[in-house]
Structure formats: structure tokens, C-alpha cells
Amino acid sequence: MVGLTRIGDVHGYIIDEGEKVAVDGKLYYRGIDVEDLVAHAEAERRFGFEETVYLLLFGVLPNKTQLEEFCGLLGASRALPKNFAEDAIMKAPSRDIMNKLARSVLTLYSYDEAPEDRSAANILRQCLELIARFPTIVAYSYMAKKHYYDHESLIIHMPEQNSSIAESLLSLIRPDQRFTQLEAEILDLALILHAEHGGGNNSTFAVHLVSSADTDTFSAISAGIVSLKGYKHGGANIKVMQMMDDIKKNVEHWDSEAEVADYLEKILLRKANDGSGLIYGQGHAVYTISDPRARLLRDKAARLAEEKKIMDEFNLYCLIERLTPEVFSKVKGSDKKICTNVDFYSGFVYGMLAIPPDLYTTLFAISRVAGWCAHRLEEIIAGGRIIRPAYKCVEKRYTYTPLSERN
């Protein structure tokens, strides 16, 4: 353990008499169960991501007036600085949108009125502006990539101020700006579920680590972005989608338990898919019996799959989720608990939303920047010491050999 936090808690097991005991997974934001955040937003027929951002940053739930003012502040901050889109995005497009997002955040340093001010108030202002601007940067970077690298028409929309972040994002990335209420709701859910996952996940720890060195906000948040870009972290759902394409191509009857189980066995034996021996989207470092994010996203995905008339594909996902633990036990001879994680269903959801794979990991970033900012504020206010984890050197000692004596 390298630190303490009040922001997020991931609960996947308990220790009983020195042994790890599996329990149903729970995720808490500032001590509040994320399932309650989702349930109340749905019951009140409103979007919940903005409330989640407020909770993570300030540690308390907003009242109605505070939430309305906060949403208005975020909406008013979505537009990029003057000439930023033309000079920083359009004139320097990138094939990889995560790379472009990181560079854009670093470039915003030059447009900020007080980039080196380390006061909590100024860092909070910078964080709010970054949270509001991430969807706009991502959308414009994607449109530039489509135009300059894919040779398609350049379509740029102005960000809407009086809408939720989920609605604004869908409006920015769709040429006709049209979407259904259910589409916006499930994207809002995905944003809530990805907003925070404790201080020890790779990208959040990167933000803590860099912030502890007393650097600026733009440098710290860009560190989180480049960490999240990795396939072992934010890019995991892309691996899931590639695996699912392979399964759909090679399994003739998607509703056959025997055929699906046989192919999953081949994947584990490194005889199918990419030869890694991994069933992507299955298993988690902390969760054992269940990942609460996966449960919530799966249940909402069922409604969207029904609307899109692709229940056969959704049922294939559910079948793989059900069969994986027994196939894993058979192949590995292990009783290790294997649960489906959120990456397994997130790519499927983004596909149903007609969001291109280029944007899958950036959607994660648009959400997780809320957690990163909360952790940066925590590190600046409550930290105070540079983080320096210890490494043990295991190399042997050698005597220096003069150049003339080397073979």
C-alpha cells in the first residue's frame, strides 16, 4: 500500500483468518455505493454523471440548486480557447485520438491564465475546465483524424451548453447530431461507472505520482491519459471487441453452449484468437465474484440491444460470461473465481451507439478525468511528500573491465 484516499473504494474480497474470501463486488464513490447513484438518477429520470463529478470533486452530494449551477458551469466551459481548435488540433492531427488528447491537454497550458498557480482554488478551476473540454477535444480530434487520414468530410459542431455531457458528446461526434434518449442514458451510465476506481489503478496512481512531484495540472492529467492509453488498462475493451469478432466468425451457432465452450477452451489453450491464452473481459485484479459495473452496464445494454434488434449478439455475450468460469476451471484445473469485468460489455455498448473503436479509450478518459482531478486535488491538499516506491535491485555485482581487455 502506497497511500490513503477518501475518494473511491473498490471492494472485491475480504480477508478471513489470513485468507482471501470472495464476495460480491462493490464500488463506492466518496463512501456512496455507485449502484445507488445510478438507481436514483434513473428513478428521477435525469442524467447522473454531472452529479457524480460533483461528488468526486467536493466529497458531498449537491442539492438541486448546486447541481443546476454546476451543470451550467460545465456547459459554459465546453468551448475551447480562441483559435485552439484550428492551431492545436486541425493543424496537427493524429491517427491516435488518445495521443492527441494528451498533447492537447499539455498545449492548454499555454492558453491558461495561471498555469503554475498551485493553489487549490486555481487547480479546481483548471480541473473543471478540463472535465468540460475533454468531450470537445476528443470530438474535434476525431473529426480531424477522419478528414486528414481517412479522407472524409470535415464536420465540426459547436458544443451545446444546455445539455448533459453524454448528450453533448453524442451531438459532437454524429454528423446529424441525432440520438435517442436511451442512447444518451446508457452513455451517461458508462460515464458514471468509469469515473473513479480507487487511487491504485494505473492511470490514477500516475496522476498521484506526478502531482506529488509538484508539477502543473496539465502535466499531471496528461500523465493519466498516456497511462490509460495502454491495452492493459483503458484499451482493454478494444481487445474484447477484437476477440468477439473472432468468436462470431468462428462459432457457427451462437446459441450453442457446446460450440461456444469449445472455442473458449481453444482460446485458453492459445489455439484461437490472438494466441495470448486470455479471454478478454474476464477476471479482475480486485473483484472476485462480480464486478458491479459490469452488472449495471449489462442490464442497460439489454434494453438497447432490444431496441437495436441485436439480441442474438447480446445473448452470445451473456453465454460467454456464464461459461467462462467453468471452462477456465476445466482448462486450468483451478478454483480461482473468475468474474466478468466492465470492459467486456463497454465495447459492445459503444458499438451499439455507433461509436467507432478510435474513441473507445477516449470515452474512458472523458469519464475518468473526474477521478483524476479529484485525486490530484487530494494529493496537493493532503499529500505534501513526493511518492517514491522502492525497487529492489537483483543484479549481481561485477568488476569493471577496461576497454582494451574486453572481447
Secondary structure, 3 states (H helix, E strand, C coil): CCCCCCCEEEEEEEEECCEEEEEEEEEEECCEEHHHHHHHHHHCCCCCHHHHHHHHHHCCCCCHHHHHHHHHHHHHCCCCCCCHHHHHHHCCCCCCHHHHHHHHHHHHHHHCCCCCCCCHHHHHHHHHHHHHHHHHHHHHHHHHHHHHCCCCCCCCCCCCCCCCHHHHHHHHHCCCCCCCHHHHHHHHHHHHHHCCCCCCCHHHHHHHHHHHCCCCHHHHHHHHHHHHCCCCCCCHHHHHHHHHHHHHHHCCCCCCHHHHHHHHHHHHCCCCCCCCCCCCCECCCCCCCECHHHHHHHHHHHHHHHHHCCHHHHHHHHHHHHHHHHHHHHHHCCCCCCCECHHHHHHHHHHHCCCCHHHHHHHHHHHHHHHHHHHHHHHHHHHCCCCCCCCCCCCCCCCCCCHHHCC
